[in-house]
């Protein structure tokens, strides 16, 4: 008979995977959708810039180039995130999405720098804006496409709890507001002939793009720091705890974290010391089942302790647990 290795103990218990993950999500179809939209809008906005010579429309086209790069990066990240857990990544690969969102935030900042450079150059060397009407019509079509794509991606992000899709969807919707601002400025230029408004508006667009990039980057960094699960899910867990506490079961050392769509929690369960191992195990199984019913895609680690033993309370805090 072969002896079980540490790796076997990590992977299974009685032949059943420990905290077996739910089937991996494949969201790459949304990345391909984003890439297709970026290609179309980049071509449309580039044409509007060539027709008008507007640096505001050039800034809008440059942001579409960022959308394309972000879509390609998101495609890679979503493919990695869809990989099942393995020996080196036993909790899955979902955090790859957060790296994609962080990179998108940085790319947005680069686009803002390019927009600012083009705007300053046009302030130093003013150029007339031509064929404004055609440029406006073309840009409106691109904005409508981006708006539809942004709404689709944000809905998919909420449905699948995807950081990468959420970042790309927010970026596309901000791109719509950017286009609206540029078109408003072109309208003023057409009405007044003040061509200096075109590069000034491009600078304002650059500032708005920087703001978006910072928000996207901060959201990804926060996700990489293992935040607790959402408040609504915490309340659902506390409701389960309350029901069992009324039956004489005590709990402490509750810790949770979110990693993409997965939820992880650990908790210590205190029961009478006279109970048998089998009785305690049966209660833990029932408690864990209620936790999983309350919070979808939850992976749980419970620790059984005797309620009468003072040492059971030494590990309530994370630091105290580490010191022991």
Residue, then its C-alpha position, 0 to 999 in steps of 0.5 A: x500500500x502506498x503511503x500518502x504524501x503531503x501533496x496528497x493530503x493537500x489535494x484530497x481527503x478520502x479522494x475528494x478535493x478539499x474545498x473543490x472550486x466551482x467550474x472556472x469561468x471563461x470570460x474571454x468572449x467579452x475581451x474579444x468583444x472589447x477588442x472589436x469595439x476598440x478597433x472600430x472606434x479607433x478607426x472611426x475617431x481617427x477618420x474624424x481627426x483626419x477630416x477635421x484636424x482637431x486635436x480634441x478629436x486626436x485626443x479622443x482617438x488616442x484613448x481608443x488606442x488605449x482601449x485596444x491595448x487594454x482589451x488585448x491585455x484583458x484577453x490574456x488576463x481572463x485566459x489565465x484567470x480561467x485556469x483551474x487551481x493547480x499545485x502552485x496556485x491552489x486557490x485559483x488564478x482569478x487575481x490575474x484580472x486585477x493585474x489587468x485592471x492595474x495595467x489598464x490604469x497605467x495605460x490610461x495615464x500614458x494616454x493622458x500624457x499623449x493627449x497633453x503633449x498634443x494639446x500643448x503643441x497645438x497651443x504653441x502652433x494653432x491650426x484651424x479646425x475644418x469640416x467640423x460637421x462631418x467630424x461630429x457625426x463620425x464621433x457621435x457614432x463612435x460614442x454610441x458604440x462605446x456606450x453600448x459596449x461599456x454597458x454590456x461589459x459592466x453588466x457582465x462584470x456584475x454578473x460574473x464579479x470580474x474586476x477586469x471587465x469592470x475596469x474596461x467597462x468604466x473606461x469605455x463609459x468615460x470615453x463616451x463622456x470624453x467624446x461628448x466634451x470634445x464635441x461640445x468644444x468643437x461646437x463652440x469653436x464652430x460658433x465663435x471661431x476661437x480655435x484656441x478652445x480646441x487644445x484647451x479642451x484636449x487638456x481638460x480631456x487629459x485631466x479627466x483621463x488621468x482621474x479615470x486611470x487613478x480610480x482604476x489603478x486604486x481599485x485593482x491595488x485594493x483588490x490585490x490587498x485581499x479585502x474582506x468580502x462585501x458587507x451584504x455577504x458579511x451580514x449573511x454570515x453573521x445571520x448564520x452565526x447568530x442562529x447557531x449561537x442561540x443553540x449554544x455554539x460559540x464562534x470567534x476568529x472569523x476572517x474573510x477575503x475576496x479573490x475575484x468571484x471566490x470568497x474565502x473564510x476561516x472561523x473557529x467553532x467552539x462546542x462542549x468538550x464532552x462531545x465526540x469527534x463525530x458529533x463535532x464534525x456533524x455540527x461543522x458540516x451543517x454549519x458550513x452548509x449554511x454558510x455556503x448557502x448564504x454566500x455563493x462560491x464560498x470556500x470555508x476552513x473551520x477549526x473545532x475547539x472546546x468551549x471550556x478550555x481557556x486556550x481556545x481563546x488565545x488565537x482570536x487575533x491574527x497577530x496572537x495566532x502568529x506568535x503562538 
